């Protein structure tokens, strides 16, 4: 007999899975993502210019970058080196630091109110002159609005002075100084800015706002960069980098400054200027903005208007560092090239920034970096986040139209802000509005209720998890599998988090249907796996902070490293079971006062402690730990709804009573009451003359007769009126 052998094994057919593709600003389309070196990704992100509070525009970029970074690392498994800079030497910082210093010095000088008002009269012509020169319609509108506020503040202060009330004068004085602070600071800077030489004044402002930025990022659950670079700490390397560009013939020195020669670079065979936005080549306005607020008088130093500063000769009132070209400071664009190259080498896999940085900042970065390395491509993938608008309007610090991160976090949680971003594409314009945030709040509530239900349902002995597997379980498992695949495809498609959250919504909706339709035979293990999968995705996106583990959003209020729910739930479960037993016994003996006390515990005592009890007919009471503020809002909303329901019920009852009362009025007497309209009546009670004694026309009398006949029909039918309404009607008649 022949020896038996194993049969031939049929290898499964391999189905190609979606691969990660990212929208690359360099090609304006989605491209397959392939790192330059195996699994390692070198990523440089433009950081903030720290001269003021971080705003929602910053949140838009850095939350989006954080989501992309988390997905690349935690989902796709790339080894990412994330580098970010802090711009702490810049025209905006210098000007703001000088102005703040001069205003504070002015206010501390002890000037009298009369002197301040005299100076205001000197400030006003300059301000109006700037208003006339402004061509930007949005900025012009802002200046006009400020001019009106200034006039109102002066009038209010003048009126207060006339009253002689010292307290009122001081109050209006403070308001006036707050309104005119910016025009005063511009005026003082023109007169005395050149005399501000202490370098710590500039460094102190930058350090203050950098620290505030890091606090904001921590509050938003944004991971810190692996490497953080500051311009002030990289000046020697920047100088060396500029020397390298000069040596290759793509930069030149002029009047102590160094400029990049755009024309020569663009003519070189292997180079191209303005790769990101070629149509912006020669855009004078954008180029001027890129050069900075303190560079208006340097135009004549350039060979071409398209050239941009690599090194700026410092003028009076500006901090300076030594260089081969004299005392000066780095230009804006060069800092990123020098610092990114110092950490990452001659090439980057990913470079990120806001869409407003494309031209000229990022195009200038590309040009100077490729001029330095001699290579045609410094960055392989340029990713730009979309604009942020405020209720449909452009957001701008210069227009005073911005919401700080600190202000935003007072209205919504970090989770809600992140969900708002996740519900939109990272590369598209996002409108920060009440509607946008309401969508995020409702999505969070939808998920939170699901998590709370699953936790309540799975808070039972382990053996209860072992239930038969039938068609409902197969359908739900199939849904989970299809969602997993759809989520993978969405993440591969330019990290499409909006589609991911839509898929999760569908999965939760089907899970809720499963819970509703199978109250007695739930497969709790399957529900827990679904909840855990959704939790893990939200954690990866940064919408859930802290270490992984558990289900759903963390319950606030626990000490660091502790699980509040794990500690409290056994005690709360005992309390809920005891209360249920008391309620059941109270129902049997009809002890209404005890039932009222049980309801009061549920509705009044436990919500302020962050505990929600949900009584279910024929099932154990559900116990859920929820943020107390959420519960208190729910309670107030419930009370308001009940009050509105009672009001409407009372209105309906009052209307019905009034209608029935109207029926009880004797038709022969109905007009006799209206002495303000009529002065004489016939034997049937019909009016014959109006209030002034003028006889009514036959047409008028005919109309009134029809009204009386209609009332007679109602009056005769009122004999069938219910007893409880009869008394009301009688009282109304009397």
C-alpha positions in Angstrom: 0.0 0.0 0.0 1.4 3.4 -1.0 2.3 5.8 1.8 -0.2 8.6 2.3 1.1 12.1 1.6 -0.2 15.5 2.3 -2.5 16.9 -0.4 -1.5 19.9 -2.4 -2.2 23.2 -0.5 -3.9 25.9 -2.4 -2.5 29.3 -1.6 -5.1 32.0 -1.0 -5.5 34.6 -3.7 -3.9 37.8 -2.5 -6.0 40.8 -2.8 -4.1 44.0 -3.1 -4.9 46.4 -0.2 -5.0 50.2 -0.5 -1.6 52.0 0.0 -1.1 55.3 1.6 -1.4 58.3 -0.8 -0.9 61.9 0.3 -2.0 65.1 -1.4 1.3 66.7 -2.4 1.3 70.4 -3.0 4.3 70.0 -5.3 2.2 68.1 -7.8 -1.3 69.2 -6.7 -2.5 65.7 -6.6 -2.4 62.6 -4.4 0.8 60.6 -4.6 1.8 57.2 -3.2 3.8 57.9 -0.1 7.3 56.3 -0.3 9.9 57.4 2.3 13.4 58.1 1.0 15.0 55.7 3.5 13.1 52.5 4.2 10.6 53.0 7.1 12.2 56.2 8.4 10.4 59.6 7.8 12.2 62.9 8.2 9.5 65.5 8.8 9.9 69.3 9.3 7.1 71.5 10.3 7.0 75.3 10.3 6.4 76.5 13.8 4.9 79.7 15.1 6.2 83.2 15.1 5.9 83.9 18.8 4.8 87.6 19.3 1.2 87.1 20.5 -1.3 84.6 21.8 -1.8 81.4 19.8 -5.1 81.4 17.9 -7.4 79.0 16.2 -5.5 79.3 13.0 -2.5 77.8 14.9 -4.8 75.1 16.3 -6.0 74.3 12.7 -2.5 73.6 11.6 -1.0 71.9 14.6 -3.9 69.7 15.5 -4.0 68.6 11.8 -0.3 67.9 11.7 -0.7 66.0 15.0 -3.4 63.8 13.5 -1.3 63.1 10.4 1.7 62.3 12.5 -0.2 60.0 14.8 -1.7 58.1 11.9 1.7 57.7 10.1 3.3 56.4 13.3 0.5 54.5 15.1 -1.4 53.1 12.2 1.0 52.8 9.3 4.0 52.2 11.6 6.5 54.7 10.2 9.5 55.8 12.2 8.9 59.5 12.2 11.5 62.2 13.3 9.3 65.3 13.7 11.2 68.6 13.8 9.6 72.0 14.5 11.0 75.5 14.7 10.2 78.5 16.9 10.6 81.8 15.1 11.9 84.0 17.9 13.7 86.6 15.7 11.3 88.3 13.3 10.1 91.8 12.2 6.8 91.3 13.9 8.5 90.3 17.2 10.9 93.2 17.1 8.1 95.7 16.4 5.7 94.3 18.9 8.3 94.1 21.7 9.4 97.7 21.0 5.9 99.0 21.0 4.9 97.1 24.2 8.0 98.4 26.0 7.4 102.0 24.9 3.7 102.0 25.8 4.4 100.6 29.3 7.1 103.1 29.7 4.7 105.9 28.6 2.0 104.8 31.0 4.5 104.5 33.9 5.8 108.0 33.3 3.0 109.6 35.5 1.6 111.8 32.7 -1.6 113.6 33.7 -4.9 113.0 32.0 -4.6 116.4 30.3 -1.2 115.5 28.9 -2.5 112.1 27.6 -5.4 113.8 25.8 -3.0 116.4 24.3 -0.8 113.5 23.0 -4.0 111.8 21.6 -4.5 114.9 19.5 -1.0 114.4 18.0 -1.7 110.7 17.4 -5.0 111.2 15.6 -3.7 112.9 12.4 -1.1 110.1 11.9 -3.8 107.5 12.4 -6.1 109.2 9.9 -3.3 109.5 7.4 -2.6 105.7 7.6 -6.3 105.1 7.2 -6.3 107.1 4.0 -3.3 105.3 2.6 -4.7 101.8 3.3 -5.9 100.1 0.1 -6.9 96.7 1.7 -10.7 97.0 2.1 -10.8 94.7 5.1 -8.0 96.6 6.9 -9.6 99.8 6.0 -12.9 98.7 7.5 -11.0 97.7 10.7 -9.3 101.1 10.9 -12.7 102.9 10.4 -14.2 100.8 13.2 -11.3 101.6 15.5 -11.6 105.4 14.7 -15.3 105.3 15.8 -14.4 103.5 19.0 -11.7 106.0 19.7 -14.1 108.9 19.2 -16.7 107.2 21.5 -14.0 106.6 24.1 -13.0 110.3 24.1 -16.6 111.4 24.4 -17.2 109.1 27.3 -14.0 110.3 29.0 -14.9 114.0 28.4 -18.4 113.4 29.9 -17.0 111.7 32.9 -14.6 114.6 33.5 -17.5 117.0 33.5 -19.3 115.1 36.2 -16.3 115.5 38.6 -16.8 111.8 39.7 -13.2 110.6 40.2 -14.2 106.9 40.1 -16.1 107.4 36.9 -13.2 109.3 35.4 -10.7 106.6 36.2 -13.0 103.9 34.8 -13.3 105.8 31.5 -9.6 106.6 31.4 -8.8 102.9 31.5 -11.2 102.2 28.7 -9.8 105.0 26.7 -6.2 103.9 27.0 -7.2 100.3 26.0 -8.9 101.5 22.9 -6.1 103.9 21.8 -3.2 101.5 22.8 -2.4 100.4 19.2 -2.4 103.9 17.6 -0.3 105.2 20.6 2.2 102.4 20.2 2.7 103.1 16.5 3.2 106.8 17.3 5.7 106.1 20.1 7.5 103.6 17.9 8.0 106.2 15.2 9.4 108.7 17.7 11.5 106.5 20.0 11.7 103.0 18.5 15.3 103.5 17.3 16.4 104.1 20.9 15.2 100.6 22.2 18.5 98.6 22.2 18.2 96.1 25.1 18.2 92.7 23.5 16.3 91.1 26.5 13.2 93.2 25.6 12.9 91.3 22.3 13.9 87.9 23.7 11.6 88.3 26.7 8.5 88.8 24.5 9.3 85.8 22.4 10.0 83.5 25.3 6.7 84.6 27.0 4.6 83.7 24.0 6.5 80.6 23.2 5.8 79.2 26.7 2.1 80.1 26.2 2.1 78.3 22.8 3.5 75.1 24.4 0.8 75.3 27.1 -1.9 75.7 24.5 -0.5 72.7 22.5 -0.5 70.6 25.7 -4.1 71.6 26.4 -5.0 70.5 22.9 -3.3 67.1 23.4 -0.8 67.9 20.6 2.3 65.7 20.9 5.5 67.8 21.4 8.1 67.6 18.5 11.0 65.2 18.7 13.3 68.2 18.0 12.5 71.8 18.7 14.8 74.5 17.2 14.9 78.2 17.8 16.3 80.8 15.4 18.1 82.7 18.2 20.1 79.5 19.0 20.9 78.8 15.3 22.4 82.1 14.1 26.0 80.7 13.6 24.6 77.8 11.5 22.4 80.1 9.5 25.4 82.3 8.7 27.3 79.3 7.5 24.4 78.2 5.4 24.1 81.7 3.8 27.9 81.6 3.0 27.3 78.2 1.2 24.6 79.8 -1.0 26.9 82.8 -1.8 29.7 80.4 -2.7 27.5 78.7 -5.3 26.7 82.1 -6.9 23.0 82.3 -5.9 23.2 85.1 -3.3 24.9 88.5 -3.0 25.8 91.1 -0.3 24.3 94.6 -0.5 24.7 97.4 2.1 25.4 94.9 4.8 22.4 92.6 3.9 22.5 89.4 1.8 19.8 88.7 -0.8 19.0 85.5 -2.8 19.3 86.0 -6.5 16.0 84.6 -7.8 16.7 85.4 -11.5 20.0 83.5 -11.5 18.6 80.5 -9.7 15.6 80.3 -12.0 17.8 80.4 -15.1 19.9 77.5 -13.8 19.2 74.2 -15.8 18.4 72.1 -12.7 16.4 74.6 -10.8 12.9 76.2 -10.9 11.7 79.1 -8.8 8.2 79.0 -7.2 7.5 75.3 -7.6 4.5 75.4 -5.3 2.8 78.5 -6.7 4.4 79.4 -10.1 1.5 81.7 -11.0 2.5 83.9 -8.0 6.0 84.6 -9.5 6.5 88.4 -9.2 3.5 89.0 -6.8 4.8 92.2 -5.3 2.4 92.3 -2.4 3.1 88.7 -1.2 6.9 89.3 -1.7 6.7 92.5 0.4 4.8 90.7 3.2 7.4 88.0 3.2 10.2 90.5 3.7 8.6 91.8 6.9 7.2 95.0 8.4 10.7 96.6 8.9 12.0 96.1 5.4 10.1 98.8 3.5 13.2 100.9 3.0 15.4 98.1 1.7 13.9 97.8 -1.7 16.7 99.8 -3.4 19.3 97.3 -2.1 18.1 94.5 -4.3 19.1 93.7 -7.9 15.5 92.6 -8.6 12.2 93.1 -6.7 11.9 89.3 -6.7 15.0 88.8 -4.6 14.5 88.1 -0.9 16.6 88.7 2.2 18.8 85.9 3.7 20.5 88.3 6.1 19.2 91.7 7.2 21.5 94.5 8.3 20.1 95.6 11.7 19.1 99.2 12.0 18.8 101.2 15.2 16.2 99.7 17.5 16.7 96.2 16.2 18.6 93.3 17.9 21.8 92.2 16.0 24.3 89.3 15.7 27.8 89.3 14.2 28.3 88.1 10.6 30.9 88.5 7.8 28.6 91.2 6.4 28.3 93.2 9.7 25.8 93.3 12.5 22.5 91.9 11.4 19.9 89.1 11.8 18.5 86.2 9.8 15.8 86.7 7.2 12.6 84.8 7.7 12.9 82.1 5.1 16.5 81.1 5.7 15.9 79.9 9.2 13.8 76.9 8.2 16.3 75.7 5.5 19.3 76.0 7.9 17.6 74.4 10.9 15.9 71.6 9.0 19.1 70.7 7.2 21.1 70.8 10.4 18.9 68.1 11.9 17.6 66.1 8.9 20.4 66.4 6.4 20.1 67.5 2.7 16.6 66.2 2.1 13.2 65.9 3.8 10.4 63.4 3.3 7.7 65.7 4.5 7.4 69.4 5.1 4.2 70.9 6.5 2.7 74.3 7.1 -0.4 76.4 6.6 -1.6 77.0 3.0 -0.9 80.7 3.5 2.9 79.9 3.7 3.1 78.4 0.2 4.3 81.6 -1.4 6.6 83.2 -0.8 7.8 81.4 2.3 7.9 77.8 1.2 8.8 78.5 -2.3 11.8 80.6 -1.0 12.7 77.8 1.3 12.8 75.3 -1.6 14.9 77.7 -3.8 17.6 78.5 -1.2 17.8 74.9 0.0 18.2 73.5 -3.5 20.7 76.3 -4.2 22.7 75.2 -1.1 22.6 71.5 -1.8 22.9 71.7 -5.6 20.0 69.1 -5.8 16.7 69.7 -7.7 14.5 68.4 -4.9 14.9 69.3 -1.2 11.4 68.1 -0.1 9.5 65.1 -1.6 6.1 65.8 0.0 4.8 69.2 0.9 1.5 69.1 2.9 -0.5 72.2 3.5 -3.4 72.6 5.9 -6.4 74.6 4.6 -7.4 78.1 5.7 -9.5 78.7 8.9 -12.4 81.1 8.7 -14.4 82.5 11.6 -18.1 82.2 10.9 -17.3 82.5 7.1 -14.9 85.4 7.4 -11.2 85.5 6.9 -9.2 85.2 10.2 -6.3 87.5 10.6 -4.3 88.9 13.5 -3.7 92.1 11.6 -7.5 92.5 11.3 -8.1 91.8 15.0 -10.4 89.0 13.8 -9.2 85.9 15.6 -10.1 83.6 18.5 -7.3 82.5 20.8 -6.9 78.9 21.7 -7.5 79.8 25.3 -10.8 81.5 24.5 -11.9 78.5 22.4 -11.1 76.1 25.2 -13.4 78.0 27.5 -16.3 77.2 25.2 -15.4 73.7 24.0 -13.2 70.9 25.2 -10.0 69.8 23.4 -11.8 66.6 22.3 -14.6 68.6 20.7 -12.2 70.9 18.9 -10.3 67.9 17.6 -13.5 66.1 16.5 -14.4 69.3 14.6 -11.2 69.0 12.7 -11.5 65.3 12.2 -15.0 65.8 10.7 -13.3 67.9 7.9 -10.5 67.3 5.5 -7.2 68.5 6.8 -6.3 70.2 3.4 -9.6 72.1 2.9 -10.9 75.3 4.4 -12.5 74.9 7.8 -15.0 77.3 9.1 -14.9 77.7 12.9 -18.5 78.5 13.7 -21.3 77.5 16.0 -22.6 75.1 13.4 -19.2 73.4 13.1 -18.8 73.0 16.8 -22.4 71.8 17.3 -21.7 69.0 14.8 -18.6 68.0 16.9 -20.5 68.2 20.2 -23.3 66.1 18.9 -20.9 63.5 17.5 -19.1 63.3 20.8 -22.4 62.9 22.6 -23.5 60.1 20.1 -20.3 58.2 20.8 -20.3 58.8 24.5 -23.8 57.4 24.9 -22.7 54.3 23.0 -19.6 53.8 25.2 -21.7 54.3 28.4 -24.3 51.7 27.3 -21.6 49.2 26.4 -19.8 49.7 29.7 -23.0 49.2 31.5 -24.0 46.1 29.6 -20.6 44.5 30.0 -20.3 45.3 33.7 -21.5 41.7 34.6 -19.8 38.3 35.5 -17.5 36.9 32.8 -19.7 33.8 32.2 -22.5 36.0 30.9 -20.4 36.9 27.9 -20.7 33.4 26.5 -24.0 33.5 24.5 -25.0 31.7 21.3 -23.9 33.1 18.0 -26.8 33.7 15.6 -27.6 35.8 12.6 -27.7 39.2 14.4 -24.2 38.5 15.7 -23.0 37.5 12.3 -24.5 40.6 10.7 -22.8 42.9 13.3 -19.5 41.1 13.0 -19.7 41.5 9.2 -20.4 45.2 9.7 -17.3 45.5 12.0 -15.1 43.8 9.4 -16.4 46.0 6.5 -15.9 49.2 8.6 -12.3 48.1 9.4 -11.6 47.8 5.7 -13.4 51.0 4.9 -11.4 52.8 7.6 -8.1 51.5 6.2 -9.0 52.6 2.7 -10.0 56.1 4.0 -6.8 56.5 5.9 -4.8 55.4 2.8 -6.8 58.0 0.8 -4.9 61.1 2.1 -5.8 60.3 5.7 -9.5 61.0 5.2 -10.7 61.2 8.8 -14.1 62.6 7.7 -14.9 59.3 6.0 -13.5 57.4 9.0 -15.8 59.1 11.4 -18.7 58.5 9.1 -17.9 54.8 9.1 -17.7 54.8 12.9 -21.1 56.5 13.1 -22.6 53.8 10.9 -21.0 51.1 13.0 -22.4 52.6 16.2 -25.8 53.0 14.7 -26.0 49.3 13.8 -24.7 48.4 17.2 -27.4 50.4 18.8 -30.0 48.6 16.7 -28.5 45.3 17.8 -28.8 46.3 21.4 -32.4 47.5 21.0 -33.5 44.4 19.1 -31.8 41.8 21.3 -32.2 43.0 24.9 -32.1 39.5 26.4 -29.5 37.8 24.3 -26.7 40.3 23.7 -23.2 39.1 22.8 -21.4 41.4 25.1 -18.0 40.3 23.9 -18.7 41.5 20.4 -20.1 44.8 21.6 -17.0 45.3 23.8 -14.7 44.6 20.8 -16.5 47.2 18.7 -16.3 49.8 21.5 -12.6 49.0 22.0 -11.9 49.4 18.3 -13.6 52.8 18.1 -11.8 53.9 21.3 -8.5 52.9 19.9 -9.1 54.9 16.7 -10.1 57.9 18.7 -7.0 57.5 20.9 -4.8 57.3 17.8 -6.4 60.5 16.5 -5.7 62.2 19.8 -9.4 62.7 20.6 -8.8 60.6 23.7 -5.8 61.5 25.9 -3.8 59.5 28.3 -2.7 55.8 28.1 -4.6 53.3 26.1 -7.0 50.9 27.7 -10.6 50.9 28.7 -13.5 52.0 26.7 -14.7 55.5 25.7 -13.8 58.9 26.8 -12.1 59.2 30.2 -14.1 60.4 33.1 -12.7 63.7 34.4 -11.9 64.3 38.0 -9.7 61.3 38.8 -6.1 61.7 40.1 -3.3 61.1 37.6 -2.7 57.4 37.1 -6.0 56.3 38.6 -9.2 55.0 36.9 -12.0 56.8 38.5 -14.6 54.5 37.0 -12.9 51.3 38.2 -12.7 52.7 41.7 -16.2 54.1 42.1 -18.3 51.7 40.1 -18.5 48.8 42.6 -19.9 51.2 45.3 -22.3 52.9 42.8 -23.5 49.5 41.6 -24.3 48.5 45.2 -26.1 51.8 45.8 -28.1 51.4 42.5 -29.2 47.9 43.4 -30.2 48.9 46.9 -32.3 51.8 45.5 -33.9 49.4 43.0 -35.0 47.1 45.8 -36.4 50.0 47.8 -38.3 51.2 44.7 -39.8 47.7 44.0 -41.0 47.3 47.6 -42.3 50.9 47.7 -44.4 50.2 44.6 -45.9 47.1 46.1 -47.1 49.0 49.2 -47.8 52.2 47.2 -45.3 54.3 49.4 -45.4 57.4 47.2 -43.1 59.4 49.5 -40.3 56.7 49.3 -40.7 56.6 45.5 -40.3 60.4 45.4 -37.1 60.2 47.5 -35.7 57.5 45.1 -36.5 59.8 42.1 -34.9 62.7 43.9 -31.7 60.7 44.4 -31.6 60.0 40.7 -32.6 63.4 39.5 -31.2 65.8 42.1 -28.5 64.3 44.3 -26.4 62.1 41.9 -26.0 64.4 38.8 -23.9 67.0 40.6 -21.5 64.1 41.5 -21.3 63.0 37.9 -23.5 59.9 38.2 -26.4 59.1 35.9 -28.9 56.4 36.9 -31.2 55.1 34.1 -34.2 53.1 35.4 -35.3 50.3 33.0 -38.5 48.3 33.1 -37.7 44.7 33.8 -33.9 45.2 33.8 -31.3 46.4 36.2 -30.8 50.1 36.6 -27.9 51.4 34.4 -25.2 53.2 36.2 -23.1 55.7 34.2 -20.2 58.0 35.1 -20.6 61.2 33.1 -19.0 64.6 33.4 -21.1 66.5 36.0 -21.3 69.6 33.8 -22.9 67.5 31.1 -25.4 66.0 33.6 -26.3 69.4 35.0 -26.9 70.7 31.5 -29.1 67.7 30.8 -31.0 68.3 34.0 -31.6 71.9 33.2 -32.7 71.0 29.6 -35.1 68.4 31.0 -36.6 70.9 33.5 -36.9 73.5 30.7 -38.7 70.9 28.5 -41.0 69.9 31.3 -41.8 73.5 32.0 -42.5 74.2 28.3 -44.7 71.1 28.1 -46.7 72.3 31.2 -47.0 75.8 29.7 -48.4 74.5 26.4 -50.8 72.2 28.3 -52.0 75.1 30.4 -52.4 77.2 27.2 -54.5 74.4 25.6 -56.6 74.0 28.7 -57.1 77.8 29.0 -58.0 78.1 25.3 -60.5 75.2 25.7 -62.0 76.8 28.8 -62.2 80.2 27.1 -63.9 78.6 24.1 -66.5 76.9 26.3 -66.9 80.0 28.4 -67.7 81.9 25.1 -70.4 79.3 24.4 -72.1 80.1 27.8 -72.7 83.8 26.9 -76.4 84.5 26.2 -76.6 85.7 22.6 -79.1 88.5 23.6 -76.5 89.8 26.1 -73.3 89.4 24.1 -73.2 93.0 22.7 -74.7 94.7 25.8 -71.2 94.5 27.4 -69.5 96.4 24.6 -70.5 99.9 25.6 -67.2 101.3 24.2 -68.5 100.4 20.7 -72.3 100.7 21.0 -74.7 103.1 22.8 -78.2 101.8 21.9 -79.7 98.3 21.3 -83.0 96.7 20.1 -85.2 94.3 22.2 -83.0 91.3 21.0 -79.8 93.0 22.2 -78.6 93.9 18.7 -76.7 97.3 18.5 -78.5 100.1 16.7 -76.1 103.0 17.3 -72.3 103.3 17.7 -70.6 104.8 20.8 -71.0 108.3 19.5 -74.7 107.9 19.0 -74.6 107.5 15.2 -77.1 105.0 13.8 -75.5 101.9 12.4 -76.0 101.1 8.7 -78.2 98.3 7.6 -75.1 96.4 6.4 -73.5 96.7 9.8 -76.6 95.6 11.6 -76.9 92.6 9.2 -73.3 91.4 10.0 -73.9 91.8 13.8 -77.1 89.7 13.4 -75.2 86.9 11.8 -72.6 87.0 14.6 -75.5 86.8 17.1 -77.1 83.8 15.3 -73.8 81.9 15.3 -73.5 82.5 19.1 -77.0 81.3 19.6 -76.1 77.9 18.0 -73.0 77.7 20.2 -75.1 78.7 23.3 -77.7 76.0 22.6 -75.0 73.3 22.2 -73.4 74.2 25.5 -76.0 72.2 27.4 -73.7 69.1 26.8 -70.7 70.9 28.4 -68.6 68.7 30.8 -69.2 69.6 34.5 -65.6 70.6 35.1 -65.7 73.1 32.3 -69.2 74.3 33.1 -68.0 76.0 36.2 -65.2 77.7 34.4 -67.6 78.9 31.7 -70.0 80.2 34.3 -67.3 82.1 36.1 -66.2 83.6 32.9 -69.7 84.7 32.1 -70.1 86.3 35.5 
